[in-house]
Amino acid sequence: MTSQLAGGPLVQLTGVNKWFGELHVLQDIDLSIDRGEVVVVIGPSGSGKSTLCRTINRLETIQQGEIRIDGEKLPEEGKALARLRSDVGMVFQSFNLFAHKTILENVTLAPTKVRRQSKAQAEQRARELLDRVGVGHQADKYPAQLSGGQQQRVAIARALAMDPKVILFDEPTSALDPEMINEVLDVMTTLAREGMTMVVVTHEMGFARRAANRVVFMDGGRIVEAAEPETFFSNPRSERARDFLSKILNH
Ligand SMILES: Nc1ncnc2c1ncn2[C@@H]1O[C@H](COP(=O)(O)OP(=O)(O)OP(=O)(O)O)[C@@H](O)[C@H]1O
């Protein structure tokens, strides 16, 4: 494994190509993400946004190109599983909490099993994180006793408990009732302002405008354009991005 100098990009994708059978789902992706940067990925359904996220988290393998996290090249497939949760956090649309475990247990599970933290140490940290996302009072409950918005905030605390270098959010508010969306976006905005490196696939353009350093627009497996939100939203360069924005903003 090679290490680059600290201070280089935290996440670097170079010439990444991926196929699902005949479908060329990621095409020549080059993307560098700096420490503390918040990148919002948008684009039409099927454009490859989730797949991009999943490759960064090693949930999907690629056929061409290279992905480095903090200078380290992704290990081969077998080893990737062992490192899956160590430096990249992931928050999915569907929370993925263990129903039969308490909220506290959900957040302590990975630190005790993967990081081998003591139970006491992991619980103390989990309680701090649950307080931070506003659900500290729910620690002894079970997921089904919480609203969707609360469960997603627990999922964010669970990701933070592993002290990830970057957190990937794959449509984190798409499964939520509308009134719960903002409570999750507010937690994410706070994390962004605190300097967490984040990649966020979302249709929430308000979040992109206020929290993103860069908006990446994908279409047909390619990054078609990438710009600061102010530039992107006021003057998208490509016709596809203009069409997409007019559809989503008039929705
Ligand atoms: N495991 C898989 N096997 C085969 N095809 C897949 C697989 N996962 C995704 N695809 C296909 O790859 C393409 C890109 O999917 P992906 O989920 O990355 O798009 P997306 O931009 O995130 O879409 P959405 O906004 O609808 O979630 C789609 O055509 C999808 O059907």
The ligand as an ORCA input file, in Angstrom:
! r2SCAN-3c Opt
* xyz 0 1
  N     -26.383     -4.507     -8.879
  C     -26.758     -4.074    -10.068
  N     -26.795     -4.898    -11.134
  C     -27.159     -4.462    -12.355
  N     -27.509     -3.185    -12.642
  C     -27.485     -2.324    -11.615
  C     -27.121     -2.702    -10.283
  N     -27.190     -1.609     -9.485
  C     -27.588     -0.591    -10.274
  N     -27.760     -1.010    -11.550
  C     -28.138     -0.180    -12.694
  O     -27.120      0.808    -12.831
  C     -27.682      2.049    -13.217
  C     -27.263      3.106    -12.237
  O     -27.882      2.835    -10.987
  P     -27.662      3.757     -9.716
  O     -28.514      3.211     -8.619
  O     -26.226      3.961     -9.457
  O     -28.296      5.131    -10.257
  P     -28.782      6.399     -9.440
  O     -28.321      7.563    -10.221
  O     -28.359      6.302     -8.021
  O     -30.356      6.265     -9.573
  P     -31.530      6.639     -8.512
  O     -31.562      8.139     -8.405
  O     -32.769      6.093     -9.188
  O     -31.198      5.959     -7.224
  C     -29.182      1.837    -13.310
  O     -29.513      1.609    -14.652
  C     -29.417      0.613    -12.469
  O     -30.535     -0.104    -12.921
*
